[in-house]
Amino acid sequence: MTREEVGLRERLATLGEWLRESEASDGVDSVMRASWEHLDYNLGGSETVRDTELQRLANAGSAEDRVRTDYTGRYAVELLQNAHDACADADRVGQAWLVLTRKALLVANEGVPFTAERVHSLMQLGDSTKKADRAKHHTIGYKGIGFTAVLEITDRPQIVSAEAAFTFDRAVTRARIAKVLGLEARGVPLRYFPFPLTDAELGEDVEAVRRLRDAGAVTVVRLPLRNRGVAQAVRRELEDSLRPETLLFMPHLTRITLTTPERSTTWTRRAGHRVGAGQVQHLTQLGARTESWLVAQKRVALPKTIVRALDDPLWSAVTHANVAVALPWRDGRPDPNRDDQPLHVYFATDDRLGRPLLVHGDFYVQSNRRRIATHGRGAEISYLVADGAADLVTKLAVGLTGHGDKLLRTLASRGQPVDASRKMTL
């Protein structure tokens, strides 16, 4: 028997022992049991009933896989987004950690812990506790499905939080479905079936998880990597996709630490003095360099008719959109010697402005969140946000006219705008 087969048998035994317990111990436990109990309910059904349930699960698994495909290459920023929103829900400004070990990627934050409600939300593809919260502080999440992106690199996501420790496991779920229904599972919706996580399942990373908890992390997400090749790809993705500029647009995160087996890098955000319509924000890499930006921001009112036409429950309570622009700043003046920047929807999109100017906003994005919608549903919101950004650029420029040539060169086009930027010229 291979090591993988032994591990699967042990995890199945852990699941079986938990399911045999007579009563749920608390709210989180009860939520986790619900899907398993529904599966067991079909045990006494006819073959037609069991086959129907199998098809339902296969359809859900296919939907989950489509989302995972859409979000390819996005798991790092999606997890960082979740870290920010957890801090926003806790009404605090905190920090996030991303740690790549030999066996797994760990992502931790200082936000709210996983409660029964949040566990239930994580189990639902396309549902989210952020629906109500968006009316209050307009968090980053749009569809409540970003966590599915982690399935690109793992089949066993694990979560250790202050009030719950649980895991999802595709192999365990597939085996249990086959046992209960007496039919081979054609597809598995991994997020439907959580069960308790033991320290033994953390393997050699148990101490890394404890260190993060001791440092202040409320929740640690551990993603066991499938193989060594995945680990190498994850390291490249982390280094390429996590830009320090994202801190400019995440008000509830002030510090991000990225640790790999080779090195550790920490970026912090610190507010500086006000200049005209903006405020200088310093992004400092500990022990190394500092990048500065002059940031201006505002909120744009969204007409009810436009929001209603979206027919999108995650936007239904939104009355305003956030928008911000950032001029590169150095030695008290605009810095034109920066590369052209992508448009941001909290994180960099594939749309580029062709200028060193950073533009961020609650643009309406396509389903994979890589592109900004400029036609069809949501396009009107994107254009309203673009108008707000143009207004901010104008206000910044009026207060910086004394910088003449440097200001003009910072605002001037130096590259070809990409996609959305061609239609939303500032």
CORDAKA-V812202 format. One line per field, one symbol per residue. phi: phi as a letter, one per 40 degrees, with the letter a starting at -180 (. if undefined). burial: I if it has 24 or more other C-alpha atoms within 12 Angstrom, else O. Layout:
phi = ???
burial = ???
This chain:
phi = .cccccccccccccccccccccbccacccccccdccccccdcdccccccccccccdcccccccccccdcdcdgbccccccdcccccccccfabbbbbbbbbcbabbbbabccccbdcccccccbcgbaccdcccccbfccdbbgbccddcccbabacbbbbcbabaabaccccccccccccgbcccabcdccbcadbbdcccfccdccccccccchccbbcbbcccacccdcccdcccccccccccccbbccbbabbbbbdcabbbbbbbcbccbfcbbcbbbbcdgabbbbbcbbaabbcbddccccccfbccbcccbbbcaabbccbafgadbccbccbccbbgbccccbcgacccbbacccbcdcgcbccbagcgcccdcccccccccccccccdcbcccfdccccccccbacdbfdcccbcc
burial = OOOOOOOIOOIIOIIOOIIOOOOOOOOIIIIIIIIIOOIOOIIOOOOOOIIOIIOOIIOIIOIIIOIIOIIIIIIIIIIIIIIIIIIIIOOOIIIIIIIIIIIIIIIIIIIIIIIIIIIIIIIIIIIIIIIOIIOOIIIIIIIIIIIIIIIIIIIIIIIIIIOIIIIIIIIIIIIIIIOIIIIOIIIIIIIIIIIIIOOOIIOOIIOIIIOIIOOOIIIIIIIIIIOOOIIIOIIOIIIOIIIIIIIIIIIIIIIIIIIIOOOOIIIIIOOOOOIOIIIIIIIIIOOOOOIIIIIIIIIIOIOOOIIOOOOOOIIIIIIIIIIIIIIIIOOOIIIIOIOIIIIIIIIIIIIIIIIIIIIIIIIIIIIIIIIIIIOOOIIIIIIIIIIIIIIIIOIIIOOIOOOOOIIIIIIIOOOOIOOIIOOIII
